[in-house]
Amino acid sequence: MVVSLLALASAGPARAQSTPPIYVAGEESDALAALRVDEEALFRHAQSLVEIDRQPMMGLPAGLTSAVPEAAPRVAEGSDVRWMDGLELPDLPVRWQEQVVRYLEYFKDSRRGRSLMAAWLRRSSRYGAMIREVLTRHEMPEDLRCVAMAESGFDPTVRSNRGAVGMWQFVRRTGEEYGLSGNRWIDTRMDPEASTDAAARYLGDLHRRFGSWELALAAYNMGYGALLRSIRKYNTNDYWVLAELEAGLPFETTIYVAKIMACAVVMRNPTRFGYDELVRDPPIEVEHFEVPAGTPLNMVARAAGIDVDEMRALNPELRRGRVPPQHARRVRVPATAASHFAERWNRVRRRVPAHQPYVVRFGEDMDDVAYRFGTREATLTEMNGIEDDEVIGAGTVLLVPAGEPRERPPEDRPRIAVPEGRFTHEGRSRVFYRTSRSDSLASIARFFQVAESDLRRWNHVDPDARLQHGMFLQIFAPESVDLSQAVVLRENQVELVTMGTEQFFREYEENQGRVRFRYTVVEGDTIRSLANRFGLSTGSIARINRFSRRTDLEPGQEIVIYADESRVPARYRRPGAPEPALVPPSPSEPQPGALEVEATDGGDDETESSEGDEADELDAASSEGDAGTDEDGDADGESTLDDPDDGE
């Protein structure tokens, strides 16, 4: 956790925000950036305001401290701290160490420091009563409220550049340990009451573990484990000794503890620091009402008779503007609108559409989910507050219309090409997974609990290339994988063919309505003449046989042809196929005697000066409207990267 003093120094009295603030990870306010600059100047190379004899405790005379020092300090030359005499002391122990005094002077005399503290003090009254009640219930010092002041300026929506969130700046792991959960729907680290209760329990645990509030505050900032290692390294449990040692504590931690002590002094003595005429923000007074799962906040606001932006500001933990779809939840309603809400809610809630939660399966896209529940993808996107760049993956809980999910109509079993070889894995299930747009080899391996190397071995995939939507991967999944949470096909739901075999090519072309056969070249055959005879382009014949379109064919040479069955010579036709149509030769070709009899003289004297004059039937038959190739099957400079399935 880091020090997060995100307070709006220039902010006036708080108003309901038009939309919940969006904090980008790592983004700092101008006030916070300026404070960091000030702290650098104040503390990096500063001379001590108070010179201390080598004693285990530092401080001013006993009348100005919560703990009596063993020896009175000598005030450094040129420093006048007499103005501190008579200050009311907080209920946290305060030692008048150099950094504490410098902070007090910063909040008293610096224009920027005063502006910052004024903003904090104005905001402190918003949640002040709630924080005081929680700390009292846990028997914690009231001035621990200054942790929230120093961390966030009492703003429950703050996010630090290291992932700490909320008024008390919990990182995710520590928050979860103290009951603060988070997902795409809700982050209870931004719940003012829940996070304050968690902070009180966490600070109490740290104090019981270390025995002093200075060490507890240091651990809150730098982490329990890091502080414990430092204590053991230097063999001292005195915070002030650690703060003075080389590499004893992080610089940020030493000023953090001093800052909280200084804030506590200022909050106890607003008049002495010149804040007595400051107008405080009105306290946030709310009542709680339980509403069903999935309830949108705009409907709650309508029942309460308030603006939806005010409702969002009162419930900052609800990240998508509605109650999460899994469970009913209490929401905050202004106390002044509570009776109005209670009177109207039963009427308003009847107009809430029936919804239910749905857990996205591995391999499902938003269009799949929309189909299952009879709605449109755009409707789901709006209902769930899905952002443009947000990836919805397996395990995501979405709100969907109520009803039983439907399955797509049964289709012919897909024909899947698999590598040559047999794989035997006892205790595993052989399944076939159709890749989605957001998949990677790593994500698939992680879900199915297999190694990426196994996926490459079971399938012909390049680990450096992107998986394309619609590929099928064969996977041997261990029993520990819950296959009901993925979209997979079993062996009896697919037709398998070994990649590259005669069967593979024959069946694939039959599926495209063509016949694959091997043709023996005779005298006079050219690529052009055969293209005309069999209804192909020269580019297609060249591509099938992996040679150039300008290749000269030799009599006796065997080439592969894909042709419509009506153009196939009789000896290559399947039983019952229609008679072949007679195809007139091009003007530059001799007339063949019959389809089975090859041309006996003449040749193809046409020069192929243009490479973009014929259609590539290989692609046209299988992907109508594909704009990625020219008519001869070559890139035409106008290709699109859009997935041809996007319009399905």
N, C-alpha and C positions, 0 to 999 in steps of 0.2 A: 504494500500500500504506500502511496506517496502523499505528500502534503498537497491538498487540493483547495486552495483558497479562492474559489471561484465566486467572488462577490462582485456585484455591479456597483462600483464606487460612484458612478454617475447616476444611478437609478434613483428615481423619486419614490413616492409611496406606491406600494404594489397595486397593480390592477390585474384582473383576470386576463390571462394571455389569450390571444386569438387562437393560437394552436399550441400544443405542447412543445416546448423547446426541443429541438433536435441537436444533440451534442455529438460531434464527430470525434471519434477516438483520437486523442492527442491534441485536440484543439483547445487553446487557452483563450480566455477573455483578455482584453487589453489591460484590465485592472490586475489580473493575475500575472501577466507578463511584466508589468511595471513593478509589481511587488517583488518578483524574483530579482529584478535588477537592483531594487533597493536593498534587498537582503544581502546580495553579493557585496554591495558597497558598505553596508553596515557592519558585516561580520567577518569577511574574509581576512582582512589585514588590520583589524581595528585594535587599538590599544585598550586595555581594560579600563573601564570607568572606576572600578574598585580594585585596589591592590590588596591581595590576600596573603597573609602568612601561610606557610605550608601546614595547613590544617585540613582535616577531612571534610570540613563544611565551610562554605563560603557565605558571607552575608553582611548585612548592615547591622546597626545596633539592634538589640533584642526587641525594642519597641516596634520595629518595622518588619518583623519576620514571624512566620508561623512556627519556627523552630529556633531555639537559642544557640548561637554559634559558640564555639569554645573560646574564641578570641575575637576581640573587636577588630574590624578591618580598618585600614587606612584609606581614606578617599583619595583617588589619584588627583594630582595637581591639575587645576583648571576645571574640575568637575564639581558641580553644585547639585547635590541631591537632597537639599533640605526641603524642597517642595514635596517630597514623598512622606514627610513626617505626618502622622495622623491618618494615613490611608486605612480604610476598612479592609481587613484581610479576607480573602476567600476561604472556603472550607476545604480547599486543596492546599497542601503544604507549598509555600513559596520561599525560594532562596533568592536573594537579590544579587544574582550573578550578573555578569556583564551583559549577556544577551538579553536577559529579562529587562534590565534597566534601559537598554538601548531600544527595545520594543516599546516600552512605556513612553519614552521620549518621542519615538516615531509617531505613536498614536496621539501624542499631546501637541507636538510642535510641527510636524511635517504636513504640508498641505495635502499631499497624496495619501499619507497615512491617516489623516483625519477623515478624508473623504471615504476611504475604505472602511474604517471603523464605524462611521456614521451609517453606511449602508448595512453593515452587519447588525448594528443595534436596531435599526428600523425593522429589519426582518426578524429579529429575535423574538418579537412578540407574536408572530404568526403561530408558531408551534410551541411557544414558551410554556404555557400551562400544561400541555400534553407531555412535554419532555420532563418537566418538574414532577408530574405525577408518576411517570414511569421510574425515574431515578429514586424517588422516595419509596416506591413500592419495593424496589430492589435494595434499599438501604445503601444507596450510593451517594457520594457528595453531589450536591446540586450543581456545583461549578464544573462538573464534567460536561455540562451543556456546551462549554467552550470548545470541546472536541468537535462538535458539529459546526460551531462557528469557524474554527480554523480549517476544518476539512472542506466545507462547502458553502459557508456563509448562510447556513440554514436553508439551502436549496435542495429539495429532494430529487431533482432531475439531473444533477451534475454527473458528468462522466470524465474520469481522468485519462491521461495518455497511457496508463498501464492497466486499464480495464476496471478500475475501482468505480463504483456507481453509488449514487444516492447521497442523502444528507450526511451519513456516517461513513461513506466511502468504503464499502465492503468490496473486496475482490470476490470472484465467484466461489472459489473453494472455501474460504472462511465463511462466506454467507451461507453456503449449503450446510456447513457444520452447525450453524446456529439457526437453521430452519428457514433461510431465505432462498426461495426457489426462483428459477428463471427459465423461460423458453420464449418462443416467438410471440406468445400471447401476453405474457405477464413477467415482470421482474420485481419481486417483492423487496429487493434492495431499495427500490424507489417508493415503497410504502412507508409513509412517515411513522405510523405507530409500530408496525412490525420491525422496521429497521432500528428504531429507538430501543425497543425491547431487546433485540438481539445485541445491540451495542452495549447496553447496560449489563447483560449477562457476560458478554465477552470481556469487557473491562473488569468486571468482578472476578472472573476466572484468572485474568492476568495479574490482578492485585493479590489474589490469594496465592498465586504461584511465585511471585517475586517479592511480595511483602512491602513494596513501596510504590507510591503513585508515580514517582518519576520513572522508575523502571517499567511500570505498567504502560505508561504513555509512550515510552520509547518502543516497547514491544508492539504496541498498536500500530506504530508508524513503520518500523523496520522489519517486523515479523518476530514471532516468538523464538524460532530456532536460531535466527541470526544473533539475537541478543544473548541467548544462552551460550552460544559459541564464544562470543566476546567475553562474557563473564568468566568462563572457564579458561580462556586463553590468558587473561591478565590476572586471574585469581582474585578478583574483587567484585563485590556486589554493590559498590557505591557508584550510583549513576554519575555524580559530578566528577569522580576520579576518571571513570571511563570516558567522559566527555572531553577531558583534557589530554588523554593519551593519544599518541600517534596510532592511527587506524583503529582507535577504540570504538568509535561510533561514527556512522555517516554524518557528514556535515548537516544534511537536511534534517536528520533526527534531532541533533542538538538544538537547532533553531526551532524545530517543531515543539519540543517540550517547553522551551522558553516562551514561545508564542502563546501557548495555551495558558501558562501562568500569567503572562501579561494581559491576555484577554480577560481572564478571571478578575484581575485587579481592576481593569477598566469597567467591567460590568458591575462591580460592587461600588464603584466610585464615579458614576457618570458626571456628577456636578464638578468634581475636582479636575476632570479632564475636559470640561467645557461642552458636554453633551446634554446638559440639563434641559435645554429648550428643544431638543430633537423630538419631532412628532413620530411616534411609533406606528407601525402598520396595525390595523385592527386584528385581533386574534381570529384564527380560523376555527369557527365553531360548527360542528357537523353532528348529524345523527346518522346511524348506520341502518341500512335496510337490505335484506337478502333478496336477490333477484335471480331468476333462473339462468342456467348456463347459456351462453351465447347471446345474452341480452345486449343490444347496442346502447351505448351511452346516450345517443341522441333521443332514444325513446324514454330513458330515465329522466333526461333533462326536460322533455316535453311534459311528462307527468308532474315534475317539480315546478314547472313554469319558469325555468331559468335557461340561460344560453348554454348551448352544448359545449362551448369553449370553457366556460366556468366549471362545468361538470368534469371535463377532461382534466383541468388543473387540480381539482379536488381528488382525483383518482389517478395520479401520475404513473402508478405501476401497471395500469392497463395499457399495453403498448399499441393495441390495434383498435382502440376506441370501443371495445365491447368486452363483456365478461368472457373469459375463456370457455370453450365449448364443452369441457369435460365435466365441470361441477358448478353448482350454484355458488354465488359469492356475495358477500356483503359489499355494498357500495356506499360512498359518502354522499350525503345530500346536505345542503346548507341547513342549519338548524332553523333558520327563518322560513324555509320552504318545506319543512318536514311534514307539517299537518296537511298542506296542499298536496304533497306527494302521496301521503297515505290515503287521502280521499280519492285521488284520481287513478292511482296505479292499477287497481283491479280492472278498471275499464280500459286503460291504455294497453295493458299486457295482453288482452285478448286479441289485439291486432298484430302481435308479434308473430311473424311466420314461423311455422314449425321447423326446427332445425335439429341436427344431431351431429356429434363428433364422428370423424372418420380418420383412421390412421392410414396414411399413404403407404402402399406396399412398394417394395423394392422393384424398380422397373416400370413404375407407373408415372405417366406424365399428367399434367393438368387436364389435357383433353380426354385422357382415359377416365379420370375421376368424374369429369363433367358428364361423360356418356353414362357412367354407372348410375348417376343419380338424376338423369334426365334434365340437365340444365346446360348452360353455356359456360365456356371457360371464362368469358368476361364477367359473368355473374359471380362465379367463384372467386375471381380475383378481387372484385369489389367487396364481396362479403367478408373475405379474410384479410383485407388490407395488404395484399401482396404487392411489394414494391417492384419496380421495373427490373432491377438487377438481382432480385432475390431468387435463390435456387430452392425449390421445394423438393426435398428428397425423402427417402424412405424414413418412416417413423414420425414425419411431421403430422401433427394433428390439425385437420382442417374442419371448418364448419360447413356442412352440406345440408341440402334439403332433406327433411325426414322421409324415410321410406327404405325399403329393402333394395340393396344394390343389384343392378341387373348385369348380366354378362353379355358380351357381344355375341351375335348369332354365330352358330358353329360354321366354320369354313372348312374347305378341303385341308387335309393335313399338310402342313408346310413341308416342302422337300428341303432338307438341310444337308449341305456338303460338309463332310468331316474328313480329317486327315487319314491317310492310310495307316493301318496298324490297329491293334486291339489293346485296350486298357482294362485292366482288372483291378478293382479296389473293393475288397470285402468290407461290408458294413457301411457302404456308401450308396447314395442314390444318384443314378445318372439322370440329369435333367438338362433342359435346353433353355437358355435365357436369352431373350431378345433385348438387345441393347437400346437404351434411351439416350436422349440428347445430352444429358448431364453426366453420363457414365464415364468412368476411367477404369483402366485395368486394376488400379489399386483399390478403388472403391468396391468393385465387384469381388475382388479377392477378399477384401475385409468382410463384406457381408456374408459370403459363402464359406468363410473360415478356411480358405485354401491359400496356397502360395501363388504369387504372380507367375513364378516359373512353371507351375503346374498348368495354369491357364494357357501359357504359351505352348506347352507341350501337347495339351489336349486340342489345341486349335491353331490354325495358321494365323497368328497375330504378331505384329511388329510392336515391341514395347515402346518404341519412340514415336509411333504414328498414333493419331487420334482414332478412337473407335467411332465408327459411323452409325448413326441411328438405323436400326433395322437389321443389324447383323445378329446371327445366332451363335452363342458360345455353348459348347457342351461342357458340363461341369459335373464332377463327381463329388457331391456334397456330403459331408459327414453327418451322422445322425443328430448331432447337437444343433444343426441349423433348422430353424422353424421355417420350413418352405411355404407355409401358409401366408407368410409375410412378404412373399415375393411372387412376381408373375413369371411362372415357369411352365414348361411343357414336359410331360413325361415321355418315355420312349414309345408308348403305345399311341401317342398323339401326334407323332411326326413320321415322315418317311425319310430314311437316311440313305445317302449315297456317298460312296468314297470319291473324294475330290480328284478330278483329272482322269478318271477311268472312262472307258468306252460307254459304260452304262450311264455315267454322269452326263456326258455330252449328249447322248441319244435321248435320255429322258428329259433333259432340260429343253432341248429343241422341240421335242414333242409337246411339251407343256406350252411352248410358244407358238404351236401350230405349224411347225416346220419339220422337215425330214433332214437328218444329217446322213450323208453318205460319202463314200470315197470314190472319186472320179478319176479315171485314167486318161491322161492327155493324149490326143492324137494329132497327127500332122495338121497344121493350120489353125489349131486352137490358140487363142490369145486370152489374156485376162478380160479384155473388153468383150470379146465374142461370148465368152462363158458368162460374163455378167449379164449381157443381154438375154442369153438363153434362159438363165435360171432366175432372172428377176432380182439380181443383186447389183451392188455398185462395185466398181473396181476396188474401192477402198475396203469394202467388206471382205471380198475374197482375199485381199492382201493381209488384212488383219487376222482372219481365220487361220491362214497358213503361215503367218509371221514372216512374210517377205514383202519387198517393195512392190508398189503398183507398176513399176516399170520393169519388173522381172520378165525375162523371156521364158516362156514355158517350153519344155522339151517333151517330144513324144515319149510316152511310157511313164512320164512323171505322174505320181499319184497326189492329188490334192483333195482337200475336204471342202464340201459344199453344204450350205444350209439353204434349203429351198422350200417354197410352198409346195404342198403335196401334188398340186395340179401340174407342176412343172417338172416333176421328178420322172426320169426315165423308168420304163416299166419294170426293168429288172431290180430297181431300187425301191419300188413302191410296196407298201404293206398290202396284204390281202384285203380286197374290197375297196381300195382307194379309187377315186375317180380317174378316168382317162386323162392323160396330160393334154394340156392345150397346146396347139401349134403356135409357136411364137415367131412372128415374121422377123427375118434377119434385118440388121441395119443395112443401109444402102452400101456401106463399105465392106460388107461381109458376103461371101458366097452362100448360096442357099444349101443347107444341109439336106441330105436325102430323107432322113427321119431323125427323131430325137435320139434314137439309140445309135444312129450312125453318125459318126463325127465328120466334120467338114474335111474334104479331101484336097482342096487347093485354096489358094488365096490367103490373105492374112489381114491383120489389123494394121492399116497404114495411117490410122488417125493419131495425131500427136496429142498427148495429154498435157496441154499447156495450162489448163486450169485445174486446180485441186479442190474446187468447191462447187462442183456442178452435179453431184449425185447425192442421194439420200443414203445414210448408213442404216440399212435395215436392221442390223444387229441391235442397235439402240432403239430405233423407232418402234420395233415390235414390243419391246419390253418396257419402254418408258416414254409414253407419248408426251409430246410437248417439251422434251428435254432441250434446253437452249444452250447446252454446254459444248456441243460439237458442231462442226460444219457438215455439209451434206456428204462429204466423203469420210466423215468420222474423225476429222482433225479439229483441233482447237481453232475457233474462228474469231477469238478476241472479244466475243460478246457473251462469254459464259457467265452463269450465275452461281453463287455459292449457296443459294437457298436450297434447303432440303426439299426434294420433289414430293416428299410425303406431307409437307406442311399444309397443303390444302385439303388433306383428307378430312 
